Amino acid sequence: MAGASGVASAAQAHVKPTRCGGKYLPACTKPKITNKPVSPQCADAGPAFRLPTVTFVSNAGIKTIQVSLASRTIKLITFSGQGKTQYSLKGVSVPTTGLLAGGHSVSVKVTDITNKSASKTLRFSICQMKPVFTG
């Protein structure tokens, strides 16, 4: 798990090799997002909502996990080490202040040490806008 520095180390466990072309290499498989995180149907206009837990697995070792709203990175976690790695991303807060009513999406992307990646898009809607006082 990520420590105060935001760096997590992969466990140095024995990796069962998988077939990749004509060779058996532990690093040839693409990282996976193992669960199907449920996207919230409706979120308030602010200040934020929490993403559901997302679990990542990599046989080679996770290099980065990036969470983005539109083109803005909300959270970036970097790892060091190699070998089979599993990590659960919990409680990431997505800012909703300033978002208009309607559909929005959060992208969650995992990249392994061989630069292979997997991603999921979590969609949500802002259903109620808080009143704004002007003048």
A tleap script that builds the chain and sets N, CA, C and O, in Angstrom:
source leaprc.protein.ff14SB
mol = sequence {
  NMET ALA GLY ALA SER GLY VAL ALA SER ALA
  ALA GLN ALA HIE VAL LYS PRO THR ARG CYS
  GLY GLY LYS TYR LEU PRO ALA CYS THR LYS
  PRO LYS ILE THR ASN LYS PRO VAL SER PRO
  GLN CYS ALA ASP ALA GLY PRO ALA PHE ARG
  LEU PRO THR VAL THR PHE VAL SER ASN ALA
  GLY ILE LYS THR ILE GLN VAL SER LEU ALA
  SER ARG THR ILE LYS LEU ILE THR PHE SER
  GLY GLN GLY LYS THR GLN TYR SER LEU LYS
  GLY VAL SER VAL PRO THR THR GLY LEU LEU
  ALA GLY GLY HIE SER VAL SER VAL LYS VAL
  THR ASP ILE THR ASN LYS SER ALA SER LYS
  THR LEU ARG PHE SER ILE CYS GLN MET LYS
  PRO VAL PHE THR CGLY
}
set mol.1.N position { 0.821 -1.175 0.000 }
set mol.1.CA position { 0.000 0.000 0.000 }
set mol.1.C position { 0.867 1.242 0.000 }
set mol.1.O position { 2.001 1.207 0.479 }
set mol.2.N position { 0.358 2.320 -0.523 }
set mol.2.CA position { 1.131 3.559 -0.584 }
set mol.2.C position { 1.319 4.111 0.813 }
set mol.2.O position { 0.376 4.140 1.603 }
set mol.3.N position { 2.515 4.545 1.122 }
set mol.3.CA position { 2.814 5.146 2.414 }
set mol.3.C position { 2.641 6.647 2.344 }
set mol.3.O position { 2.048 7.177 1.405 }
set mol.4.N position { 3.164 7.322 3.346 }
set mol.4.CA position { 3.034 8.778 3.404 }
set mol.4.C position { 3.693 9.443 2.212 }
set mol.4.O position { 3.292 10.533 1.803 }
set mol.5.N position { 4.705 8.793 1.650 }
set mol.5.CA position { 5.395 9.382 0.508 }
set mol.5.C position { 4.643 9.156 -0.793 }
set mol.5.O position { 4.984 9.745 -1.819 }
set mol.6.N position { 3.601 8.288 -0.757 }
set mol.6.CA position { 2.850 7.997 -1.979 }
set mol.6.C position { 3.521 6.954 -2.838 }
set mol.6.O position { 3.125 6.759 -3.987 }
set mol.7.N position { 4.545 6.266 -2.303 }
set mol.7.CA position { 5.255 5.242 -3.071 }
set mol.7.C position { 4.967 3.902 -2.437 }
set mol.7.O position { 5.101 3.749 -1.223 }
set mol.8.N position { 4.576 2.937 -3.234 }
set mol.8.CA position { 4.318 1.588 -2.731 }
set mol.8.C position { 5.306 0.637 -3.384 }
set mol.8.O position { 5.735 0.855 -4.517 }
set mol.9.N position { 5.657 -0.399 -2.678 }
set mol.9.CA position { 6.582 -1.393 -3.221 }
set mol.9.C position { 5.831 -2.662 -3.543 }
set mol.9.O position { 4.947 -3.075 -2.793 }
set mol.10.N position { 6.175 -3.277 -4.646 }
set mol.10.CA position { 5.568 -4.535 -5.042 }
set mol.10.C position { 6.213 -5.659 -4.249 }
set mol.10.O position { 7.413 -5.631 -3.974 }
set mol.11.N position { 5.412 -6.640 -3.886 }
set mol.11.CA position { 5.941 -7.797 -3.182 }
set mol.11.C position { 6.811 -8.607 -4.131 }
set mol.11.O position { 6.478 -8.761 -5.306 }
set mol.12.N position { 7.899 -9.111 -3.637 }
set mol.12.CA position { 8.806 -9.910 -4.457 }
set mol.12.C position { 8.377 -11.375 -4.361 }
set mol.12.O position { 9.111 -12.199 -3.814 }
set mol.13.N position { 7.219 -11.700 -4.878 }
set mol.13.CA position { 6.688 -13.057 -4.820 }
set mol.13.C position { 7.053 -13.813 -6.086 }
set mol.13.O position { 7.393 -13.212 -7.105 }
set mol.14.N position { 6.977 -15.148 -6.010 }
set mol.14.CA position { 7.219 -15.969 -7.186 }
set mol.14.C position { 6.097 -15.721 -8.185 }
set mol.14.O position { 4.924 -15.780 -7.814 }
set mol.15.N position { 6.422 -15.451 -9.411 }
set mol.15.CA position { 5.440 -15.165 -10.449 }
set mol.15.C position { 5.343 -16.360 -11.376 }
set mol.15.O position { 6.338 -16.780 -11.966 }
set mol.16.N position { 4.143 -16.907 -11.503 }
set mol.16.CA position { 3.936 -18.009 -12.425 }
set mol.16.C position { 3.974 -17.452 -13.844 }
set mol.16.O position { 3.149 -16.608 -14.193 }
set mol.17.N position { 4.919 -17.910 -14.672 }
set mol.17.CA position { 5.025 -17.359 -16.023 }
set mol.17.C position { 3.799 -17.688 -16.873 }
set mol.17.O position { 3.154 -18.717 -16.671 }
set mol.18.N position { 3.491 -16.829 -17.802 }
set mol.18.CA position { 2.404 -17.067 -18.741 }
set mol.18.C position { 2.970 -17.068 -20.150 }
set mol.18.O position { 4.004 -16.457 -20.418 }
set mol.19.N position { 2.286 -17.753 -21.040 }
set mol.19.CA position { 2.756 -17.886 -22.408 }
set mol.19.C position { 2.488 -16.601 -23.176 }
set mol.19.O position { 1.367 -16.092 -23.181 }
set mol.20.N position { 3.514 -16.086 -23.817 }
set mol.20.CA position { 3.403 -14.852 -24.593 }
set mol.20.C position { 4.136 -15.108 -25.903 }
set mol.20.O position { 5.366 -15.073 -25.941 }
set mol.21.N position { 3.398 -15.364 -26.967 }
set mol.21.CA position { 4.050 -15.749 -28.218 }
set mol.21.C position { 4.678 -17.117 -28.033 }
set mol.21.O position { 4.003 -18.045 -27.589 }
set mol.22.N position { 5.942 -17.263 -28.359 }
set mol.22.CA position { 6.621 -18.547 -28.228 }
set mol.22.C position { 7.412 -18.680 -26.938 }
set mol.22.O position { 8.139 -19.659 -26.770 }
set mol.23.N position { 7.293 -17.719 -26.014 }
set mol.23.CA position { 8.083 -17.726 -24.792 }
set mol.23.C position { 7.192 -17.659 -23.563 }
set mol.23.O position { 6.041 -17.229 -23.630 }
set mol.24.N position { 7.742 -18.086 -22.458 }
set mol.24.CA position { 7.061 -17.917 -21.183 }
set mol.24.C position { 7.738 -16.789 -20.429 }
set mol.24.O position { 8.901 -16.902 -20.039 }
set mol.25.N position { 7.023 -15.719 -20.228 }
set mol.25.CA position { 7.577 -14.548 -19.551 }
set mol.25.C position { 6.558 -14.006 -18.556 }
set mol.25.O position { 5.398 -13.815 -18.923 }
set mol.26.N position { 6.952 -13.751 -17.306 }
set mol.26.CA position { 5.978 -13.197 -16.367 }
set mol.26.C position { 5.556 -11.776 -16.725 }
set mol.26.O position { 4.474 -11.341 -16.329 }
set mol.27.N position { 6.377 -11.053 -17.457 }
set mol.27.CA position { 6.080 -9.653 -17.757 }
set mol.27.C position { 5.252 -9.461 -19.017 }
set mol.27.O position { 5.019 -8.320 -19.416 }
set mol.28.N position { 4.799 -10.534 -19.661 }
set mol.28.CA position { 4.126 -10.343 -20.941 }
set mol.28.C position { 2.626 -10.146 -20.811 }
set mol.28.O position { 1.970 -9.834 -21.805 }
set mol.29.N position { 2.062 -10.315 -19.635 }
set mol.29.CA position { 0.627 -10.120 -19.509 }
set mol.29.C position { 0.305 -8.681 -19.180 }
set mol.29.O position { 1.063 -8.008 -18.482 }
set mol.30.N position { -0.807 -8.217 -19.678 }
set mol.30.CA position { -1.260 -6.848 -19.473 }
set mol.30.C position { -1.845 -6.725 -18.062 }
set mol.30.O position { -2.489 -7.662 -17.589 }
set mol.31.N position { -1.638 -5.596 -17.382 }
set mol.31.CA position { -2.239 -5.428 -16.056 }
set mol.31.C position { -3.761 -5.424 -16.169 }
set mol.31.O position { -4.307 -5.146 -17.236 }
set mol.32.N position { -4.443 -5.733 -15.067 }
set mol.32.CA position { -5.899 -5.821 -15.091 }
set mol.32.C position { -6.510 -4.998 -13.970 }
set mol.32.O position { -5.902 -4.780 -12.922 }
set mol.33.N position { -7.718 -4.554 -14.221 }
set mol.33.CA position { -8.577 -4.018 -13.172 }
set mol.33.C position { -9.549 -5.155 -12.902 }
set mol.33.O position { -10.401 -5.457 -13.736 }
set mol.34.N position { -9.423 -5.792 -11.726 }
set mol.34.CA position { -10.092 -7.071 -11.511 }
set mol.34.C position { -11.562 -6.966 -11.173 }
set mol.34.O position { -12.320 -7.880 -11.498 }
set mol.35.N position { -11.999 -5.898 -10.539 }
set mol.35.CA position { -13.412 -5.800 -10.220 }
set mol.35.C position { -14.094 -4.848 -11.190 }
set mol.35.O position { -13.435 -4.089 -11.901 }
set mol.36.N position { -15.389 -4.894 -11.211 }
set mol.36.CA position { -16.154 -3.964 -12.042 }
set mol.36.C position { -16.736 -2.912 -11.105 }
set mol.36.O position { -17.835 -3.088 -10.578 }
set mol.37.N position { -16.002 -1.813 -10.897 }
set mol.37.CA position { -16.490 -0.808 -9.967 }
set mol.37.C position { -17.811 -0.220 -10.451 }
set mol.37.O position { -17.979 0.068 -11.636 }
set mol.38.N position { -18.724 -0.052 -9.538 }
set mol.38.CA position { -20.035 0.484 -9.873 }
set mol.38.C position { -19.932 2.001 -9.947 }
set mol.38.O position { -19.457 2.646 -9.012 }
set mol.39.N position { -20.378 2.561 -11.059 }
set mol.39.CA position { -20.396 4.016 -11.188 }
set mol.39.C position { -21.620 4.553 -10.459 }
set mol.39.O position { -22.707 3.990 -10.587 }
set mol.40.N position { -21.464 5.628 -9.698 }
set mol.40.CA position { -22.634 6.194 -9.034 }
set mol.40.C position { -23.601 6.749 -10.074 }
set mol.40.O position { -23.185 7.337 -11.073 }
set mol.41.N position { -24.870 6.560 -9.832 }
set mol.41.CA position { -25.876 7.051 -10.770 }
set mol.41.C position { -26.047 8.561 -10.656 }
set mol.41.O position { -26.269 9.251 -11.651 }
set mol.42.N position { -25.941 9.057 -9.442 }
set mol.42.CA position { -26.221 10.462 -9.212 }
set mol.42.C position { -25.295 10.982 -8.120 }
set mol.42.O position { -25.084 10.305 -7.114 }
set mol.43.N position { -24.750 12.153 -8.304 }
set mol.43.CA position { -23.875 12.774 -7.305 }
set mol.43.C position { -24.344 14.196 -7.076 }
set mol.43.O position { -24.904 14.821 -7.976 }
set mol.44.N position { -24.116 14.715 -5.866 }
set mol.44.CA position { -24.451 16.101 -5.567 }
set mol.44.C position { -23.455 17.025 -6.251 }
set mol.44.O position { -22.388 16.592 -6.685 }
set mol.45.N position { -23.812 18.290 -6.341 }
set mol.45.CA position { -22.984 19.273 -7.041 }
set mol.45.C position { -21.723 19.656 -6.285 }
set mol.45.O position { -20.869 20.335 -6.854 }
set mol.46.N position { -21.570 19.263 -5.061 }
set mol.46.CA position { -20.336 19.627 -4.389 }
set mol.46.C position { -20.367 19.261 -2.931 }
set mol.46.O position { -21.435 19.013 -2.371 }
set mol.47.N position { -19.226 19.226 -2.318 }
set mol.47.CA position { -17.913 19.528 -2.871 }
set mol.47.C position { -17.267 18.337 -3.573 }
set mol.47.O position { -16.413 18.534 -4.438 }
set mol.48.N position { -17.659 17.072 -3.216 }
set mol.48.CA position { -16.992 15.922 -3.825 }
set mol.48.C position { -17.782 14.644 -3.547 }
set mol.48.O position { -18.668 14.617 -2.693 }
set mol.49.N position { -17.441 13.584 -4.287 }
set mol.49.CA position { -17.930 12.244 -3.937 }
set mol.49.C position { -16.743 11.296 -3.979 }
set mol.49.O position { -15.713 11.597 -4.581 }
set mol.50.N position { -16.900 10.162 -3.340 }
set mol.50.CA position { -15.812 9.179 -3.278 }
set mol.50.C position { -16.032 8.095 -4.328 }
set mol.50.O position { -17.135 7.572 -4.490 }
set mol.51.N position { -14.948 7.774 -5.038 }
set mol.51.CA position { -15.000 6.682 -6.012 }
set mol.51.C position { -15.198 5.355 -5.295 }
set mol.51.O position { -14.770 5.201 -4.151 }
set mol.52.N position { -15.842 4.393 -5.953 }
set mol.52.CA position { -15.900 3.055 -5.377 }
set mol.52.C position { -14.502 2.436 -5.402 }
set mol.52.O position { -13.632 2.901 -6.137 }
set mol.53.N position { -14.285 1.393 -4.603 }
set mol.53.CA position { -12.992 0.713 -4.568 }
set mol.53.C position { -12.708 0.066 -5.911 }
set mol.53.O position { -13.576 -0.589 -6.487 }
set mol.54.N position { -11.487 0.249 -6.412 }
set mol.54.CA position { -11.043 -0.341 -7.679 }
set mol.54.C position { -9.784 -1.147 -7.369 }
set mol.54.O position { -8.862 -0.638 -6.731 }
set mol.55.N position { -9.740 -2.426 -7.826 }
set mol.55.CA position { -8.600 -3.300 -7.559 }
set mol.55.C position { -7.815 -3.552 -8.836 }
set mol.55.O position { -8.393 -3.830 -9.887 }
set mol.56.N position { -6.485 -3.452 -8.736 }
set mol.56.CA position { -5.572 -3.607 -9.868 }
set mol.56.C position { -4.669 -4.803 -9.606 }
set mol.56.O position { -4.276 -5.051 -8.466 }
set mol.57.N position { -4.338 -5.549 -10.666 }
set mol.57.CA position { -3.410 -6.676 -10.570 }
set mol.57.C position { -2.446 -6.596 -11.746 }
set mol.57.O position { -2.846 -6.310 -12.875 }
set mol.58.N position { -1.160 -6.855 -11.464 }
set mol.58.CA position { -0.147 -6.896 -12.520 }
set mol.58.C position { 0.837 -8.005 -12.220 }
set mol.58.O position { 1.293 -8.140 -11.085 }
set mol.59.N position { 1.173 -8.807 -13.230 }
set mol.59.CA position { 2.187 -9.848 -13.064 }
set mol.59.C position { 3.597 -9.279 -13.119 }
set mol.59.O position { 4.507 -9.822 -12.493 }
set mol.60.N position { 3.790 -8.204 -13.853 }
set mol.60.CA position { 5.122 -7.611 -14.010 }
set mol.60.C position { 5.450 -6.656 -12.876 }
set mol.60.O position { 6.607 -6.552 -12.468 }
set mol.61.N position { 4.460 -5.966 -12.370 }
set mol.61.CA position { 4.643 -4.937 -11.346 }
set mol.61.C position { 3.973 -3.657 -11.802 }
set mol.61.O position { 4.119 -3.248 -12.954 }
set mol.62.N position { 3.240 -3.027 -10.903 }
set mol.62.CA position { 2.551 -1.774 -11.230 }
set mol.62.C position { 3.549 -0.626 -11.180 }
set mol.62.O position { 4.349 -0.513 -10.251 }
set mol.63.N position { 3.485 0.222 -12.198 }
set mol.63.CA position { 4.330 1.418 -12.264 }
set mol.63.C position { 3.549 2.637 -11.772 }
set mol.63.O position { 4.027 3.372 -10.909 }
set mol.64.N position { 2.342 2.854 -12.322 }
set mol.64.CA position { 1.518 3.992 -11.914 }
set mol.64.C position { 0.041 3.640 -11.957 }
set mol.64.O position { -0.394 2.763 -12.703 }
set mol.65.N position { -0.713 4.353 -11.134 }
set mol.65.CA position { -2.176 4.367 -11.197 }
set mol.65.C position { -2.558 5.830 -11.283 }
set mol.65.O position { -2.141 6.639 -10.454 }
set mol.66.N position { -3.360 6.175 -12.297 }
set mol.66.CA position { -3.748 7.562 -12.531 }
set mol.66.C position { -5.265 7.664 -12.562 }
set mol.66.O position { -5.935 6.888 -13.243 }
set mol.67.N position { -5.802 8.628 -11.818 }
set mol.67.CA position { -7.236 8.910 -11.806 }
set mol.67.C position { -7.418 10.303 -12.381 }
set mol.67.O position { -6.814 11.264 -11.904 }
set mol.68.N position { -8.269 10.412 -13.429 }
set mol.68.CA position { -8.458 11.695 -14.116 }
set mol.68.C position { -9.934 12.025 -14.263 }
set mol.68.O position { -10.761 11.139 -14.477 }
set mol.69.N position { -10.255 13.301 -14.148 }
set mol.69.CA position { -11.581 13.828 -14.425 }
set mol.69.C position { -11.403 14.741 -15.626 }
set mol.69.O position { -10.705 15.751 -15.549 }
set mol.70.N position { -12.040 14.381 -16.737 }
set mol.70.CA position { -11.808 15.048 -18.023 }
set mol.70.C position { -10.312 14.918 -18.318 }
set mol.70.O position { -9.806 13.797 -18.350 }
set mol.71.N position { -9.596 16.003 -18.532 }
set mol.71.CA position { -8.163 15.899 -18.827 }
set mol.71.C position { -7.305 16.265 -17.612 }
set mol.71.O position { -6.087 16.396 -17.738 }
set mol.72.N position { -7.925 16.431 -16.434 }
set mol.72.CA position { -7.208 16.836 -15.221 }
set mol.72.C position { -6.921 15.624 -14.330 }
set mol.72.O position { -7.838 14.880 -13.983 }
set mol.73.N position { -5.663 15.424 -13.962 }
set mol.73.CA position { -5.291 14.331 -13.068 }
set mol.73.C position { -5.701 14.689 -11.644 }
set mol.73.O position { -5.312 15.727 -11.110 }
set mol.74.N position { -6.497 13.804 -11.043 }
set mol.74.CA position { -6.953 13.993 -9.671 }
set mol.74.C position { -5.973 13.339 -8.700 }
set mol.74.O position { -5.672 13.896 -7.645 }
set mol.75.N position { -5.476 12.151 -9.062 }
set mol.75.CA position { -4.566 11.403 -8.194 }
set mol.75.C position { -3.616 10.603 -9.066 }
set mol.75.O position { -4.023 10.001 -10.059 }
set mol.76.N position { -2.338 10.604 -8.681 }
set mol.76.CA position { -1.320 9.809 -9.364 }
set mol.76.C position { -0.519 9.091 -8.290 }
set mol.76.O position { 0.081 9.724 -7.423 }
set mol.77.N position { -0.515 7.766 -8.354 }
set mol.77.CA position { 0.234 6.954 -7.397 }
set mol.77.C position { 1.343 6.259 -8.167 }
set mol.77.O position { 1.087 5.632 -9.195 }
set mol.78.N position { 2.573 6.366 -7.680 }
set mol.78.CA position { 3.707 5.703 -8.319 }
set mol.78.C position { 4.198 4.578 -7.419 }
set mol.78.O position { 4.130 4.671 -6.193 }
set mol.79.N position { 4.692 3.514 -8.043 }
set mol.79.CA position { 5.165 2.333 -7.344 }
set mol.79.C position { 6.610 2.069 -7.736 }
set mol.79.O position { 7.076 2.516 -8.784 }
set mol.80.N position { 7.307 1.341 -6.884 }
set mol.80.CA position { 8.637 0.852 -7.222 }
set mol.80.C position { 8.644 -0.647 -6.964 }
set mol.80.O position { 7.883 -1.135 -6.129 }
set mol.81.N position { 9.470 -1.359 -7.649 }
set mol.81.CA position { 9.526 -2.806 -7.493 }
set mol.81.C position { 8.944 -3.513 -8.697 }
set mol.81.O position { 8.429 -2.892 -9.627 }
set mol.82.N position { 9.039 -4.808 -8.652 }
set mol.82.CA position { 8.518 -5.609 -9.749 }
set mol.82.C position { 7.973 -6.897 -9.189 }
set mol.82.O position { 8.115 -7.176 -7.998 }
set mol.83.N position { 7.348 -7.683 -10.043 }
set mol.83.CA position { 6.742 -8.931 -9.619 }
set mol.83.C position { 5.250 -8.749 -9.426 }
set mol.83.O position { 4.729 -7.635 -9.498 }
set mol.84.N position { 4.580 -9.843 -9.181 }
set mol.84.CA position { 3.121 -9.825 -9.063 }
set mol.84.C position { 2.700 -8.826 -7.996 }
set mol.84.O position { 3.186 -8.858 -6.866 }
set mol.85.N position { 1.791 -7.939 -8.375 }
set mol.85.CA position { 1.340 -6.872 -7.492 }
set mol.85.C position { -0.173 -6.770 -7.560 }
set mol.85.O position { -0.760 -6.849 -8.640 }
set mol.86.N position { -0.804 -6.595 -6.404 }
set mol.86.CA position { -2.232 -6.302 -6.342 }
set mol.86.C position { -2.392 -5.079 -5.451 }
set mol.86.O position { -1.749 -4.978 -4.406 }
set mol.87.N position { -3.250 -4.150 -5.865 }
set mol.87.CA position { -3.445 -2.918 -5.115 }
set mol.87.C position { -4.912 -2.521 -5.207 }
set mol.87.O position { -5.501 -2.574 -6.287 }
set mol.88.N position { -5.503 -2.126 -4.094 }
set mol.88.CA position { -6.884 -1.632 -4.081 }
set mol.88.C position { -6.875 -0.142 -3.817 }
set mol.88.O position { -6.334 0.323 -2.814 }
set mol.89.N position { -7.475 0.595 -4.719 }
set mol.89.CA position { -7.595 2.047 -4.607 }
set mol.89.C position { -8.919 2.329 -3.902 }
set mol.89.O position { -9.987 1.993 -4.413 }
set mol.90.N position { -8.841 2.947 -2.723 }
set mol.90.CA position { -10.045 3.181 -1.923 }
set mol.90.C position { -10.161 4.657 -1.551 }
set mol.90.O position { -9.163 5.324 -1.280 }
set mol.91.N position { -11.394 5.150 -1.543 }
set mol.91.CA position { -11.685 6.450 -0.980 }
set mol.91.C position { -11.154 7.656 -1.724 }
set mol.91.O position { -10.958 8.707 -1.113 }
set mol.92.N position { -10.914 7.546 -3.024 }
set mol.92.CA position { -10.439 8.716 -3.779 }
set mol.92.C position { -11.601 9.695 -3.924 }
set mol.92.O position { -12.695 9.327 -4.352 }
set mol.93.N position { -11.342 10.931 -3.564 }
set mol.93.CA position { -12.350 11.980 -3.608 }
set mol.93.C position { -12.296 12.692 -4.958 }
set mol.93.O position { -11.242 13.178 -5.370 }
set mol.94.N position { -13.433 12.749 -5.638 }
set mol.94.CA position { -13.538 13.426 -6.928 }
set mol.94.C position { -14.255 14.758 -6.713 }
set mol.94.O position { -15.408 14.773 -6.282 }
set mol.95.N position { -13.583 15.881 -7.010 }
set mol.95.CA position { -14.219 17.184 -6.800 }
set mol.95.C position { -15.373 17.402 -7.775 }
set mol.95.O position { -15.217 17.217 -8.982 }
set mol.96.N position { -16.526 17.795 -7.247 }
set mol.96.CA position { -17.683 18.058 -8.107 }
set mol.96.C position { -18.071 19.529 -8.117 }
set mol.96.O position { -18.947 19.930 -8.884 }
set mol.97.N position { -17.435 20.334 -7.282 }
set mol.97.CA position { -17.724 21.770 -7.270 }
set mol.97.C position { -17.385 22.361 -8.636 }
set mol.97.O position { -16.292 22.144 -9.160 }
set mol.98.N position { -18.299 23.086 -9.190 }
set mol.98.CA position { -18.073 23.717 -10.490 }
set mol.98.C position { -18.520 22.881 -11.677 }
set mol.98.O position { -18.537 23.370 -12.806 }
set mol.99.N position { -18.885 21.618 -11.437 }
set mol.99.CA position { -19.375 20.790 -12.544 }
set mol.99.C position { -20.841 21.113 -12.797 }
set mol.99.O position { -21.612 21.303 -11.857 }
set mol.100.N position { -21.217 21.173 -14.051 }
set mol.100.CA position { -22.594 21.448 -14.426 }
set mol.100.C position { -23.437 20.190 -14.287 }
set mol.100.O position { -22.910 19.078 -14.285 }
set mol.101.N position { -24.748 20.369 -14.171 }
set mol.101.CA position { -25.658 19.227 -14.125 }
set mol.101.C position { -25.509 18.434 -15.415 }
set mol.101.O position { -25.329 19.010 -16.488 }
set mol.102.N position { -25.584 17.118 -15.307 }
set mol.102.CA position { -25.448 16.254 -16.476 }
set mol.102.C position { -24.373 15.215 -16.273 }
set mol.102.O position { -23.883 15.031 -15.159 }
set mol.103.N position { -23.999 14.526 -17.351 }
set mol.103.CA position { -23.065 13.412 -17.286 }
set mol.103.C position { -21.603 13.824 -17.277 }
set mol.103.O position { -21.207 14.772 -17.955 }
set mol.104.N position { -20.811 13.103 -16.503 }
set mol.104.CA position { -19.367 13.305 -16.399 }
set mol.104.C position { -18.711 11.938 -16.284 }
set mol.104.O position { -19.398 10.952 -16.018 }
set mol.105.N position { -17.396 11.855 -16.478 }
set mol.105.CA position { -16.710 10.570 -16.343 }
set mol.105.C position { -15.343 10.742 -15.703 }
set mol.105.O position { -14.668 11.757 -15.878 }
set mol.106.N position { -14.957 9.708 -14.952 }
set mol.106.CA position { -13.655 9.628 -14.313 }
set mol.106.C position { -12.937 8.449 -14.944 }
set mol.106.O position { -13.508 7.364 -15.057 }
set mol.107.N position { -11.694 8.648 -15.355 }
set mol.107.CA position { -10.886 7.585 -15.950 }
set mol.107.C position { -9.882 7.081 -14.913 }
set mol.107.O position { -9.205 7.870 -14.254 }
set mol.108.N position { -9.797 5.760 -14.777 }
set mol.108.CA position { -8.832 5.130 -13.885 }
set mol.108.C position { -7.927 4.266 -14.757 }
set mol.108.O position { -8.408 3.374 -15.455 }
set mol.109.N position { -6.604 4.527 -14.723 }
set mol.109.CA position { -5.665 3.839 -15.597 }
set mol.109.C position { -4.509 3.262 -14.788 }
set mol.109.O position { -3.935 3.942 -13.938 }
set mol.110.N position { -4.173 2.000 -15.059 }
set mol.110.CA position { -3.021 1.357 -14.429 }
set mol.110.C position { -1.999 1.066 -15.522 }
set mol.110.O position { -2.358 0.604 -16.605 }
set mol.111.N position { -0.724 1.337 -15.239 }
set mol.111.CA position { 0.372 1.053 -16.166 }
set mol.111.C position { 1.386 0.204 -15.421 }
set mol.111.O position { 1.736 0.496 -14.277 }
set mol.112.N position { 1.866 -0.873 -16.093 }
set mol.112.CA position { 2.859 -1.721 -15.432 }
set mol.112.C position { 4.272 -1.293 -15.822 }
set mol.112.O position { 4.458 -0.355 -16.598 }
set mol.113.N position { 5.268 -1.997 -15.270 }
set mol.113.CA position { 6.662 -1.596 -15.500 }
set mol.113.C position { 7.119 -1.828 -16.932 }
set mol.113.O position { 8.178 -1.337 -17.325 }
set mol.114.N position { 6.336 -2.573 -17.729 }
set mol.114.CA position { 6.669 -2.764 -19.141 }
set mol.114.C position { 5.891 -1.790 -20.026 }
set mol.114.O position { 5.892 -1.923 -21.250 }
set mol.115.N position { 5.219 -0.802 -19.399 }
set mol.115.CA position { 4.413 0.232 -20.063 }
set mol.115.C position { 3.147 -0.296 -20.729 }
set mol.115.O position { 2.595 0.367 -21.606 }
set mol.116.N position { 2.678 -1.479 -20.328 }
set mol.116.CA position { 1.359 -1.949 -20.762 }
set mol.116.C position { 0.343 -1.371 -19.798 }
set mol.116.O position { 0.635 -1.188 -18.616 }
set mol.117.N position { -0.869 -1.076 -20.306 }
set mol.117.CA position { -1.847 -0.429 -19.436 }
set mol.117.C position { -3.252 -0.978 -19.644 }
set mol.117.O position { -3.550 -1.623 -20.650 }
set mol.118.N position { -4.099 -0.704 -18.668 }
set mol.118.CA position { -5.526 -1.024 -18.712 }
set mol.118.C position { -6.250 0.163 -18.084 }
set mol.118.O position { -5.699 0.847 -17.221 }
set mol.119.N position { -7.486 0.406 -18.521 }
set mol.119.CA position { -8.222 1.534 -17.947 }
set mol.119.C position { -9.711 1.222 -17.869 }
set mol.119.O position { -10.221 0.350 -18.573 }
set mol.120.N position { -10.387 1.951 -17.002 }
set mol.120.CA position { -11.836 1.880 -16.833 }
set mol.120.C position { -12.355 3.302 -16.777 }
set mol.120.O position { -11.683 4.203 -16.276 }
set mol.121.N position { -13.546 3.491 -17.290 }
set mol.121.CA position { -14.215 4.779 -17.196 }
set mol.121.C position { -15.413 4.614 -16.286 }
set mol.121.O position { -16.258 3.748 -16.511 }
set mol.122.N position { -15.487 5.447 -15.255 }
set mol.122.CA position { -16.609 5.456 -14.325 }
set mol.122.C position { -17.444 6.688 -14.625 }
set mol.122.O position { -16.954 7.814 -14.544 }
set mol.123.N position { -18.699 6.472 -14.970 }
set mol.123.CA position { -19.574 7.586 -15.337 }
set mol.123.C position { -20.470 7.958 -14.156 }
set mol.123.O position { -20.908 7.096 -13.393 }
set mol.124.N position { -20.730 9.240 -14.023 }
set mol.124.CA position { -21.648 9.712 -13.000 }
set mol.124.C position { -22.372 10.941 -13.525 }
set mol.124.O position { -21.951 11.555 -14.505 }
set mol.125.N position { -23.455 11.285 -12.868 }
set mol.125.CA position { -24.232 12.469 -13.246 }
set mol.125.C position { -24.371 13.394 -12.062 }
set mol.125.O position { -24.539 12.954 -10.925 }
set mol.126.N position { -24.298 14.674 -12.340 }
set mol.126.CA position { -24.648 15.686 -11.349 }
set mol.126.C position { -26.141 15.912 -11.547 }
set mol.126.O position { -26.570 16.397 -12.594 }
set mol.127.N position { -26.922 15.561 -10.543 }
set mol.127.CA position { -28.371 15.595 -10.699 }
set mol.127.C position { -29.027 16.802 -10.060 }
set mol.127.O position { -30.132 17.182 -10.446 }
set mol.128.N position { -28.369 17.406 -9.093 }
set mol.128.CA position { -28.979 18.533 -8.407 }
set mol.128.C position { -27.949 19.625 -8.233 }
set mol.128.O position { -26.860 19.392 -7.709 }
set mol.129.N position { -28.292 20.791 -8.664 }
set mol.129.CA position { -27.383 21.922 -8.469 }
set mol.129.C position { -27.823 22.661 -7.210 }
set mol.129.O position { -29.017 22.860 -6.986 }
set mol.130.N position { -26.855 23.067 -6.390 }
set mol.130.CA position { -27.168 23.872 -5.218 }
set mol.130.C position { -27.478 25.298 -5.681 }
set mol.130.O position { -26.905 25.770 -6.663 }
set mol.131.N position { -28.380 25.978 -4.979 }
set mol.131.CA position { -28.677 27.355 -5.395 }
set mol.131.C position { -27.471 28.268 -5.205 }
set mol.131.O position { -26.699 28.097 -4.261 }
set mol.132.N position { -27.314 29.219 -6.086 }
set mol.132.CA position { -26.223 30.180 -6.022 }
set mol.132.C position { -26.828 31.565 -5.837 }
set mol.132.O position { -27.713 31.973 -6.590 }
set mol.133.N position { -26.344 32.286 -4.825 }
set mol.133.CA position { -26.848 33.642 -4.579 }
set mol.133.C position { -25.964 34.628 -5.337 }
set mol.133.O position { -24.738 34.566 -5.243 }
set mol.134.N position { -26.572 35.519 -6.073 }
set mol.134.CA position { -25.837 36.536 -6.802 }
set mol.134.C position { -26.299 37.914 -6.366 }
set mol.134.O position { -27.363 38.073 -5.768 }
set mol.135.N position { -25.468 38.915 -6.679 }
set mol.135.CA position { -25.867 40.293 -6.487 }
set mol.135.C position { -25.569 40.813 -5.190 }
set mol.135.O position { -25.862 41.975 -4.909 }
savepdb mol mol.pdb
quit
